């Protein structure tokens, strides 16, 4: 509850920040609405009581007050609805900005590998507009509750027993709350299913995946899976909604019986001379107006319930990311070595470690190669070396001092195998992290040359000003061209302390990959001499790691061999066997391939 109140205060503050006038007007109208039903009921009773005696001052006042409140209430509902949408849309932009800040400010990416975090994030992103409505709905709910309390006071003035009418308003609200809780459980059950459905939809509408679906004939199976997901989600919601109808109907039945009993009791009091005809009119009027107020309470409560789960997720995300470590200042240079001491890593939700007891000393200025079969833990080790994930066991030390969380990340550059396709202008796609420098064509050209992207830019119609990607009617690039731009983007950062290439050139031919790695190694040597930078090359093509100073061979998440290429070949171990097997694969049957790796 404390978290919900805190989030509501946060959202309400956003409302007044982005739309101060609209928010103030909305609150004033809701304050008027809190007493409107009772005032109109009293006006009705006064008119019935005094109008037969003539059009005197009291009747005139009742008519004027009633007319003003009726008009303000009628117009106010429409004004509130319009302003609420406007406020919610504006607040949504700020809240999305909050989410972006929270998910990108932590020093590591581990929270984005947690399914629970991703499920909650997907719910908030889909329903972010509801958070803006939530604050207004909460205030409206308070307004409606105040209206019920005021009505209770008026009924008690006529006769204490009539308080029962107001008390009959409690069951519909409580039972509707129970119905809302059931709906929220269905929403939570569907969060993971919705995220999976979104992935299936992305596959179905993506030009790249669609080619495979059409050629393999797997579209029908994908559609079948999507239908099954929708059927499962619909079953959860239909069950919750069915129970909601039962609970809601029972609540209104109780109120209807209570309202009828209250009017009957008022008539009895009138016959006994203990109440006026005006009092009977007030009770009857309040019965109708109170029903309308209950409907408002339920309407706002439904909105609030729908938003509360989003608020819960929003607050959880805020608290979760607030506890995550933030990036430390970058490591400017490495004078001695980067040491991995007993490093282990287990991904969230898994029991089996991906890396175990990885220990090695990497001297300053070293070009390090990491090799191994698929699933050996190469990419995980690369993420640890760059600080993107924190080891779950062991520690990293730079020059004998434990590396602070995020310090390596801030000092890292490079490209990973799951690089991004940034469909921006070519200069923005390469220089997105340093847009001030991206206006300098000379700096862009240097990074493009180092990443092998200069030939790609040369073919673009408007050079660096070319829009990339078909989503915005830009240039369509091959996978290899996107890879080259990603490499250039990774090399655009000045004076990094750690450089990483994690198999980003898999779509390139062996010669192109070798040329890029050679240029990368040359750049690494320059940086190594300048600030002791360590370069990490991860590749499944063994010919590319022959140019490194030190090679790590991973198998089953452990280091099984280390040494230079010549040392490992002389040892005749796993590396030697894999290298020879790949070399034979480059040769034609019965021939010796002079271009094979050696």
Secondary structure per residue as TSV (DSSP state, phi and psi in degrees):
chain	resnum	aa	ss	phi	psi
A	1	X	-	360.0	-40.7
A	2	X	H	-61.1	-40.0
A	3	X	H	-64.9	-41.3
A	4	X	H	-62.2	-45.6
A	5	X	H	-62.1	-41.2
A	6	X	H	-62.3	-42.4
A	7	X	H	-67.6	-41.1
A	8	X	H	-61.4	-42.2
A	9	X	H	-61.2	-41.4
A	10	X	H	-61.6	-46.1
A	11	X	H	-69.1	-41.3
A	12	X	H	-62.7	-37.9
A	13	X	H	-62.7	-39.0
A	14	X	H	-61.5	-39.3
A	15	X	H	-58.6	-48.2
A	16	X	H	-72.9	-23.0
A	17	X	H	-73.1	-44.5
A	18	X	H	-90.8	-28.9
A	19	X	-	-138.2	70.6
A	20	X	H	-63.5	-43.2
A	21	X	H	-68.2	-49.1
A	22	X	H	-60.6	-39.6
A	23	X	H	-67.5	-40.6
A	24	X	H	-65.3	-45.5
A	25	X	H	-60.9	-42.3
A	26	X	H	-61.4	-44.6
A	27	X	H	-65.1	-39.0
A	28	X	H	-63.9	-43.3
A	29	X	H	-65.1	-37.2
A	30	X	H	-68.9	-34.4
A	31	X	H	-64.6	-42.4
A	32	X	H	-63.8	-40.9
A	33	X	H	-63.2	-26.5
A	34	X	H	-63.2	-29.2
A	35	X	H	-111.6	-4.1
A	36	X	H	-61.2	-45.9
A	37	X	H	-60.9	-44.9
A	38	X	H	-66.3	-42.6
A	39	X	H	-60.8	-44.8
A	40	X	H	-65.0	-37.6
A	41	X	H	-65.6	-42.0
A	42	X	H	-65.1	-40.0
A	43	X	H	-61.1	-43.8
A	44	X	H	-60.4	-45.2
A	45	X	H	-64.5	-39.8
A	46	X	H	-64.2	-42.0
A	47	X	H	-64.3	-44.5
A	48	X	H	-65.9	-34.3
A	49	X	H	-75.8	-39.8
A	50	X	H	-109.5	-19.1
A	51	X	G	-60.4	-39.2
A	52	X	G	-59.0	-24.5
A	53	X	G	-80.8	-7.7
A	54	X	-	124.4	167.0
A	55	X	S	-87.5	75.1
A	56	X	-	-92.1	-172.6
A	57	X	H	-62.6	-39.4
A	58	X	H	-66.0	-40.6
A	59	X	H	-65.9	-42.1
A	60	X	H	-60.3	-45.1
A	61	X	H	-61.5	-42.1
A	62	X	H	-62.2	-41.7
A	63	X	H	-64.0	-45.9
A	64	X	H	-63.8	-49.4
A	65	X	H	-61.3	-44.5
A	66	X	H	-61.8	-42.3
A	67	X	H	-64.6	-43.5
A	68	X	H	-61.8	-48.4
A	69	X	H	-66.9	-35.9
A	70	X	H	-64.6	-45.0
A	71	X	H	-66.3	-46.9
A	72	X	H	-61.0	-41.5
A	73	X	H	-66.0	-46.2
A	74	X	H	-63.1	-48.9
A	75	X	H	-70.8	-36.3
A	76	X	H	-59.4	-39.9
A	77	X	H	-58.1	-42.4
A	78	X	H	-72.1	-38.0
A	79	X	H	-64.8	-43.9
A	80	X	H	-60.6	-44.3
A	81	X	H	-60.8	-42.0
A	82	X	H	-68.3	-47.5
A	83	X	H	-65.2	-36.6
A	84	X	H	-62.4	-42.6
A	85	X	H	-62.5	-42.1
A	86	X	H	-63.6	-44.2
A	87	X	H	-64.9	-45.0
A	88	X	H	-61.3	-41.0
A	89	X	H	-63.9	-41.6
A	90	X	H	-68.9	-41.3
A	91	X	H	-66.7	-35.2
A	92	X	H	-56.0	-40.4
A	93	X	H	-62.3	-41.2
A	94	X	H	-67.2	-39.1
A	95	X	H	-68.9	-38.2
A	96	X	H	-63.1	-37.9
A	97	X	H	-63.3	-38.5
A	98	X	H	-58.8	-47.4
A	99	X	H	-61.6	-42.4
A	100	X	H	-62.4	-41.6
A	101	X	H	-65.9	-43.5
A	102	X	H	-66.2	-38.5
A	103	X	H	-80.4	-20.6
A	104	X	H	-105.6	-14.1
A	105	X	H	-78.5	-27.2
A	106	X	B	-60.0	155.3
A	107	X	S	-73.1	-22.9
A	108	X	S	-120.7	177.3
A	109	X	S	-109.6	12.9
A	110	X	G	-63.5	-34.2
A	111	X	G	-64.6	-27.4
A	112	X	G	-83.5	0.8
A	113	X	G	-107.4	4.4
A	114	X	-	-97.6	115.3
A	115	X	H	-57.5	-35.9
A	116	X	H	-63.7	-44.7
A	117	X	H	-60.8	-44.8
A	118	X	H	-67.5	-37.7
A	119	X	H	-62.7	-46.9
A	120	X	H	-64.9	-40.6
A	121	X	H	-62.6	-40.8
A	122	X	H	-65.2	-37.0
A	123	X	H	-63.6	-46.0
A	124	X	H	-66.6	-41.6
A	125	X	H	-64.0	-42.4
A	126	X	H	-67.4	-32.4
A	127	X	T	-115.5	24.8
A	128	X	H	-61.7	-30.9
A	129	X	H	-64.4	-29.9
A	130	X	H	-66.6	-22.9
A	131	X	H	-67.3	-37.2
A	132	X	H	-64.2	-39.7
A	133	X	H	-68.6	-29.5
A	134	X	H	-60.0	-43.3
A	135	X	H	-63.5	-45.5
A	136	X	H	-65.4	-41.3
A	137	X	H	-62.6	-38.1
A	138	X	H	-63.8	-42.9
A	139	X	H	-66.4	-40.9
A	140	X	H	-63.8	-36.4
A	141	X	H	-64.0	-42.9
A	142	X	H	-62.0	-41.5
A	143	X	H	-59.8	-43.7
A	144	X	H	-68.0	-38.3
A	145	X	H	-64.2	-41.2
A	146	X	H	-60.7	-39.9
A	147	X	H	-60.9	-41.6
A	148	X	H	-64.6	-40.6
A	149	X	H	-65.1	-41.8
A	150	X	H	-63.1	-41.6
A	151	X	H	-61.8	-38.3
A	152	X	H	-60.3	-42.3
A	153	X	H	-64.0	-41.3
A	154	X	H	-65.3	-43.2
A	155	X	H	-63.9	-39.2
A	156	X	H	-64.1	-30.8
A	157	X	H	-65.6	-35.6
A	158	X	H	-74.0	-50.5
A	159	X	-	-166.1	133.9
A	160	X	G	-56.1	-31.2
A	161	X	G	-64.7	-24.6
A	162	X	G	-72.4	-9.2
A	163	X	H	-58.8	-25.2
A	164	X	H	-56.9	-29.8
A	165	X	H	-63.0	-44.7
A	166	X	H	-67.2	-36.0
A	167	X	H	-66.1	-27.3
A	168	X	H	-68.6	-11.8
A	169	X	H	-77.2	-16.3
A	170	X	H	-69.1	-47.3
A	171	X	H	-55.9	-45.1
A	172	X	H	-59.3	-37.1
A	173	X	H	-70.4	-45.2
A	174	X	H	-65.9	-43.6
A	175	X	H	-68.4	-35.4
A	176	X	H	-65.8	-33.9
A	177	X	H	-63.8	-41.0
A	178	X	H	-63.2	-40.5
A	179	X	H	-62.5	-39.1
A	180	X	H	-64.9	-38.3
A	181	X	H	-61.8	-40.3
A	182	X	H	-63.6	-38.7
A	183	X	H	-65.5	-40.2
A	184	X	H	-64.1	-36.7
A	185	X	H	-62.5	-38.6
A	186	X	H	-65.8	-39.1
A	187	X	H	-62.1	-43.3
A	188	X	H	-64.9	-40.0
A	189	X	H	-61.5	-34.1
A	190	X	H	-86.2	-9.4
A	191	X	H	-58.1	-48.8
A	192	X	H	-67.1	-39.1
A	193	X	H	-65.6	-38.8
A	194	X	H	-64.8	-39.9
A	195	X	H	-64.0	-39.2
A	196	X	H	-66.1	-40.3
A	197	X	H	-64.1	-37.5
A	198	X	H	-62.4	-38.3
A	199	X	H	-66.0	-41.5
A	200	X	H	-63.8	-39.3
A	201	X	H	-64.5	-41.1
A	202	X	H	-62.3	-37.0
A	203	X	H	-66.3	-41.3
A	204	X	H	-69.8	-28.1
A	205	X	H	-104.5	-2.9
A	206	X	-	-82.1	133.8
A	207	X	H	-60.4	-40.9
A	208	X	H	-66.1	-57.0
A	209	X	H	-61.7	-32.7
A	210	X	H	-62.1	-33.2
A	211	X	H	-59.9	-42.9
A	212	X	H	-69.2	-38.3
A	213	X	H	-61.8	-41.9
A	214	X	H	-70.4	-41.8
A	215	X	H	-76.1	-28.5
A	216	X	H	-95.6	-9.7
A	217	X	T	69.8	25.0
A	218	X	-	-93.0	3.8
A	219	X	H	-61.8	-39.2
A	220	X	H	-63.2	-40.2
A	221	X	H	-66.7	-38.2
A	222	X	H	-65.0	-42.5
A	223	X	H	-63.7	-39.4
A	224	X	H	-62.0	-41.3
A	225	X	H	-65.9	-42.1
A	226	X	H	-63.5	-41.0
A	227	X	H	-63.2	-40.4
A	228	X	H	-62.6	-39.0
A	229	X	H	-62.7	-45.8
A	230	X	H	-64.3	-39.5
A	231	X	H	-61.9	-41.5
A	232	X	H	-66.1	-43.4
A	233	X	H	-65.9	-40.5
A	234	X	H	-63.6	-38.6
A	235	X	H	-61.9	-41.8
A	236	X	H	-61.6	-45.8
A	237	X	H	-71.2	-41.3
A	238	X	H	-63.0	-39.6
A	239	X	H	-62.5	-45.9
A	240	X	H	-65.4	-41.8
A	241	X	H	-69.0	-36.1
A	242	X	H	-61.3	-46.4
A	243	X	H	-64.7	-34.5
A	244	X	H	-62.7	-40.5
A	245	X	H	-62.3	-42.9
A	246	X	H	-63.6	-48.7
A	247	X	H	-62.0	-44.7
A	248	X	H	-65.2	-43.2
A	249	X	H	-62.2	-41.3
A	250	X	H	-62.9	-40.8
A	251	X	H	-62.1	-44.5
A	252	X	H	-70.7	-30.5
A	253	X	H	-62.6	-43.9
A	254	X	H	-62.0	-43.1
A	255	X	H	-66.3	-41.8
A	256	X	H	-59.8	-43.6
A	257	X	H	-64.1	-40.3
A	258	X	H	-65.9	-41.7
A	259	X	H	-64.5	-42.1
A	260	X	H	-63.0	-41.2
A	261	X	H	-65.4	-36.6
A	262	X	H	-65.9	-43.6
A	263	X	H	-64.9	-42.6
A	264	X	H	-59.4	-42.7
A	265	X	H	-67.1	-35.9
A	266	X	H	-65.0	-38.0
A	267	X	H	-66.2	-40.4
A	268	X	H	-60.4	-44.2
A	269	X	H	-62.2	-37.7
A	270	X	H	-65.2	-41.6
A	271	X	H	-66.3	-30.6
A	272	X	T	-86.3	-1.6
A	273	X	T	79.4	12.8
A	274	X	S	-98.1	4.0
A	275	X	S	-152.7	153.3
A	276	X	-	-93.2	167.3
A	277	X	H	-62.8	-30.0
A	278	X	H	-65.9	-36.3
A	279	X	H	-64.5	-40.5
A	280	X	H	-60.9	-41.9
A	281	X	H	-64.3	-38.8
A	282	X	H	-63.3	-44.7
A	283	X	H	-62.4	-45.8
A	284	X	H	-63.4	-42.8
A	285	X	H	-64.5	-43.1
A	286	X	H	-65.3	-31.5
A	287	X	H	-60.1	-41.9
A	288	X	H	-73.4	-48.9
A	289	X	H	-64.9	-36.6
A	290	X	H	-65.2	-37.2
A	291	X	H	-61.4	-40.9
A	292	X	H	-64.8	-39.4
A	293	X	H	-66.6	-38.2
A	294	X	H	-62.7	-40.9
A	295	X	H	-62.6	-38.2
A	296	X	H	-64.3	-44.5
A	297	X	H	-58.3	-45.6
A	298	X	H	-65.5	-40.3
A	299	X	H	-63.0	-48.4
A	300	X	H	-67.9	-32.7
A	301	X	H	-69.9	-37.6
A	302	X	H	-61.0	-45.4
A	303	X	H	-61.8	-41.5
A	304	X	H	-66.9	-41.0
A	305	X	H	-62.5	-45.1
A	306	X	H	-60.7	-37.7
A	307	X	H	-80.5	-25.7
A	308	X	H	-61.8	-39.6
A	309	X	H	-66.6	-37.7
A	310	X	H	-64.5	-40.6
A	311	X	H	-61.7	-41.8
A	312	X	H	-59.5	-46.5
A	313	X	H	-66.5	-41.3
A	314	X	H	-61.0	-46.9
A	315	X	H	-64.6	-38.1
A	316	X	H	-63.8	-43.3
A	317	X	H	-63.3	-42.0
A	318	X	H	-62.4	-46.8
A	319	X	H	-68.3	-39.0
A	320	X	H	-64.4	-47.4
A	321	X	H	-72.8	-27.2
A	322	X	H	-65.8	-28.8
A	323	X	H	-83.5	-13.6
A	324	X	S	-75.4	146.1
A	325	X	-	-66.6	140.5
A	326	X	B	-95.7	160.0
A	327	X	-	-63.9	138.6
A	328	X	-	-90.1	174.9
A	329	X	-	-63.3	145.0
A	330	X	-	-65.4	150.5
A	331	X	-	-78.5	113.1
A	332	X	-	-70.9	-32.3
A	333	X	-	-160.1	160.8
A	334	X	-	-117.7	117.8
A	335	X	S	-92.7	-33.9
A	336	X	S	-114.9	-71.1
A	337	X	E	-165.0	158.7
A	338	X	E	-103.8	120.7
A	339	X	E	-113.1	129.5
A	340	X	E	-103.9	120.8
A	341	X	E	-121.6	102.9
A	342	X	E	62.8	36.0
A	343	X	E	-68.4	132.9
A	344	X	E	-137.8	153.3
A	345	X	E	-149.4	130.8
A	346	X	-	-124.0	124.4
A	347	X	-	-68.3	149.3
A	348	X	T	-55.3	135.1
A	349	X	T	84.0	-0.5
A	350	X	-	-113.0	152.8
A	351	X	S	-99.3	-28.7
A	352	X	S	-91.0	127.7
A	353	X	-	-69.6	143.9
A	354	X	S	-82.8	-35.2
A	355	X	E	-125.1	144.5
A	356	X	E	-141.0	128.7
A	357	X	E	48.6	51.6
A	358	X	E	-88.7	115.6
A	359	X	E	-132.2	127.3
A	360	X	E	-165.0	150.6
A	361	X	E	-108.1	123.9
A	362	X	E	-110.6	106.1
A	363	X	E	-61.6	152.3
A	364	X	T	-56.4	140.0
A	365	X	T	81.1	3.6
A	366	X	-	-75.6	141.6
A	367	X	E	-99.9	112.2
A	368	X	E	-104.2	131.8
A	369	X	E	-106.1	137.0
A	370	X	E	-120.0	121.0
A	371	X	E	-129.6	164.9
A	372	X	-	157.1	165.7
A	373	X	S	-71.7	169.0
A	374	X	T	-58.7	136.1
A	375	X	T	83.3	7.8
A	376	X	S	-76.3	-16.5
A	377	X	S	107.1	16.3
A	378	X	H	-62.5	-51.2
A	379	X	H	-66.0	-36.2
A	380	X	H	-62.9	-42.8
A	381	X	H	-64.4	-39.0
A	382	X	H	-62.4	-39.2
A	383	X	H	-65.1	-37.9
A	384	X	H	-67.9	-41.5
A	385	X	H	-63.2	-28.5
A	386	X	T	-95.1	-0.9
A	387	X	T	79.3	8.7
A	388	X	S	-70.5	-27.6
A	389	X	S	-132.9	148.7
A	390	X	-	-91.6	132.0
A	391	X	-	-61.4	142.6
A	392	X	S	-85.4	-7.1
A	393	X	E	-149.4	149.8
A	394	X	E	77.7	-172.1
A	395	X	E	-151.7	158.9
A	396	X	E	-105.1	138.2
A	397	X	E	-128.4	137.7
A	398	X	E	-114.2	119.1
A	399	X	T	52.6	40.7
A	400	X	T	84.0	-2.9
A	401	X	E	-113.0	134.2
A	402	X	E	-57.4	129.0
A	403	X	-	-70.3	126.9
A	404	X	-	-69.5	149.1
A	405	X	T	-57.5	128.2
A	406	X	T	86.3	-11.6
A	407	X	H	-66.2	-39.7
A	408	X	H	-70.2	-39.5
A	409	X	H	-59.0	-43.9
A	410	X	H	-66.0	-21.6
A	411	X	T	-102.7	6.0
A	412	X	E	-100.8	150.7
A	413	X	E	-144.8	168.1
A	414	X	E	143.4	-166.5
A	415	X	E	-140.6	139.0
A	416	X	E	-109.2	166.3
A	417	X	T	-67.4	-25.3
A	418	X	T	-100.8	53.5
A	419	X	-	-66.3	161.8
A	420	X	-	-91.4	145.4
A	421	X	-	-97.5	93.9
A	422	X	-	-88.3	103.6
A	423	X	-	-83.7	72.0
A	424	X	S	-122.1	-170.5
A	425	X	B	-62.9	151.2
A	426	X	H	-55.9	-42.2
A	427	X	H	-66.4	-33.8
A	428	X	H	-74.8	-35.4
A	429	X	H	-63.1	-35.4
A	430	X	H	-85.0	-42.2
A	431	X	H	-103.8	25.4
A	432	X	G	-58.4	-31.4
A	433	X	G	-81.8	-13.2
A	434	X	G	-141.7	66.7
A	435	X	T	-64.2	-25.9
A	436	X	T	-64.8	-40.0
A	437	X	G	-80.8	-18.8
A	438	X	G	-68.4	-10.0
A	439	X	G	-83.4	-6.8
A	440	X	-	-95.3	105.7
A	441	X	H	-62.4	-30.0
A	442	X	H	-66.4	-42.7
A	443	X	H	-67.0	-39.5
A	444	X	H	-62.9	-42.5
A	445	X	H	-62.9	-37.4
A	446	X	H	-63.9	-45.2
A	447	X	H	-67.0	-38.8
A	448	X	H	-64.2	-40.7
A	449	X	H	-64.5	-41.5
A	450	X	H	-67.1	-31.1
A	451	X	T	-96.4	4.3
A	452	X	T	72.5	19.6
A	453	X	-	-97.7	-1.2
A	454	X	H	-62.8	-35.8
A	455	X	H	-69.5	-30.9
A	456	X	H	-67.8	-47.6
A	457	X	H	-64.7	-35.9
A	458	X	H	-62.3	-28.1
A	459	X	H	-88.1	-10.6
A	460	X	S	-73.8	139.7
A	461	X	T	-58.3	-44.9
A	462	X	T	-110.6	23.7
A	463	X	G	58.2	-132.1
A	464	X	G	-66.6	-16.3
A	465	X	G	-91.2	6.8
A	466	X	-	-76.3	132.4
A	467	X	B	-74.1	132.5
A	468	X	B	-103.3	146.8
A	469	X	S	93.5	141.3
A	470	X	G	-77.5	-16.5
A	471	X	G	-62.3	-26.9
A	472	X	G	-122.4	33.9
A	473	X	T	56.7	39.9
A	474	X	-	-104.4	-168.3
A	475	X	B	-71.7	134.5
A	476	X	-	-89.0	124.1
A	477	X	-	-110.6	152.1
A	478	X	-	-77.2	168.1
A	479	X	H	-61.7	-39.8
A	480	X	H	-64.2	-36.5
A	481	X	H	-68.9	-39.8
A	482	X	H	-61.3	-38.9
A	483	X	H	-62.5	-42.1
A	484	X	H	-64.2	-40.0
A	485	X	H	-65.7	-37.5
A	486	X	H	-64.1	-39.5
A	487	X	H	-62.4	-44.4
A	488	X	H	-61.9	-39.3
A	489	X	H	-62.5	-41.3
A	490	X	H	-67.0	-26.7
A	491	X	T	-95.5	4.1
A	492	X	-	-79.8	-17.5
A	493	X	S	-74.0	138.7
A	494	X	S	-84.8	138.9
A	495	X	S	44.7	54.4
A	496	X	-	-71.3	159.3
A	497	X	S	-95.9	-25.6
A	498	X	E	-131.2	126.7
A	499	X	E	-113.1	134.5
A	500	X	E	-131.9	132.8
A	501	X	E	-122.7	103.6
A	502	X	E	-103.2	82.3
A	503	X	S	46.3	45.6
A	504	X	T	-84.1	-3.1
A	505	X	T	-109.9	23.6
A	506	X	T	-63.4	-26.3
A	507	X	T	-87.5	-2.7
A	508	X	S	-90.7	156.0
A	509	X	-	-70.9	158.6
A	510	X	H	-55.8	-39.2
A	511	X	H	-67.0	-43.4
A	512	X	H	-63.1	-42.1
A	513	X	H	-62.5	-43.4
A	514	X	H	-61.8	-42.3
A	515	X	H	-63.3	-41.5
A	516	X	H	-67.2	-43.2
A	517	X	H	-63.3	-36.6
A	518	X	H	-63.8	-44.9
A	519	X	H	-64.1	-38.4
A	520	X	H	-64.4	-42.5
A	521	X	H	-64.9	-36.8
A	522	X	H	-64.9	-41.7
A	523	X	H	-65.2	-38.0
A	524	X	H	-62.5	-39.6
A	525	X	H	-63.0	-41.2
A	526	X	H	-62.7	-45.8
A	527	X	H	-67.8	-36.4
A	528	X	H	-60.7	-39.5
A	529	X	H	-71.5	-29.5
A	530	X	H	-80.3	-48.2
A	531	X	H	-137.5	16.4
A	532	X	-	72.2	22.4
A	533	X	-	-59.0	142.1
A	534	X	E	-104.4	132.8
A	535	X	E	-110.8	134.0
A	536	X	E	-118.1	121.7
A	537	X	E	-112.5	120.4
A	538	X	E	-114.5	121.5
A	539	X	-	-152.6	147.9
A	540	X	S	-89.6	-7.6
A	541	X	-	-97.0	113.1
A	542	X	G	-68.6	-22.5
A	543	X	G	-64.1	-25.7
A	544	X	G	-76.9	-23.9
A	545	X	G	-91.5	-0.8
A	546	X	G	-66.3	-21.2
A	547	X	G	-88.2	1.4
A	548	X	S	-85.5	162.4
A	549	X	S	-82.6	-34.4
A	550	X	E	-142.1	137.6
A	551	X	E	-121.8	134.5
A	552	X	E	-107.7	128.3
A	553	X	E	-105.4	118.1
A	554	X	E	-101.9	143.2
A	555	X	E	-151.7	119.5
A	556	X	T	63.5	30.2
A	557	X	T	80.5	10.1
A	558	X	E	-126.5	152.0
A	559	X	E	-77.8	121.3
A	560	X	E	-107.8	-21.5
A	561	X	E	-150.1	146.5
A	562	X	E	-141.3	153.6
A	563	X	E	148.3	179.5
A	564	X	-	-78.4	170.9
A	565	X	H	-57.6	-48.2
A	566	X	H	-63.3	-39.9
A	567	X	H	-65.4	-41.8
A	568	X	H	-70.3	-37.0
A	569	X	H	-65.4	-40.4
A	570	X	H	-67.0	-29.8
A	571	X	H	-72.1	-23.2
A	572	X	T	65.9	30.0
A	573	X	S	-94.4	-146.8
A	574	X	H	-60.7	-46.8
A	575	X	H	-58.0	-47.2
A	576	X	H	-59.2	-43.8
A	577	X	H	-64.5	-44.2
A	578	X	H	-66.1	-40.7
A	579	X	H	-62.1	-48.0
A	580	X	H	-63.9	-39.0
A	581	X	H	-63.7	-40.5
A	582	X	H	-70.9	-37.0
A	583	X	H	-61.9	-40.6
A	584	X	H	-65.8	-31.0
A	585	X	H	-66.9	-24.8
A	586	X	H	-80.4	-17.6
A	587	X	S	-89.8	146.6
A	588	X	-	-73.8	151.7
A	589	X	T	-56.6	129.4
A	590	X	T	81.9	3.2
A	591	X	S	-124.8	161.1
A	592	X	-	-106.8	119.4
A	593	X	-	-83.4	111.9
A	594	X	T	-66.7	-18.2
A	595	X	T	-95.7	1.2
A	596	X	S	-67.1	154.6
A	597	X	-	-62.4	142.0
A	598	X	-	-148.3	360.0
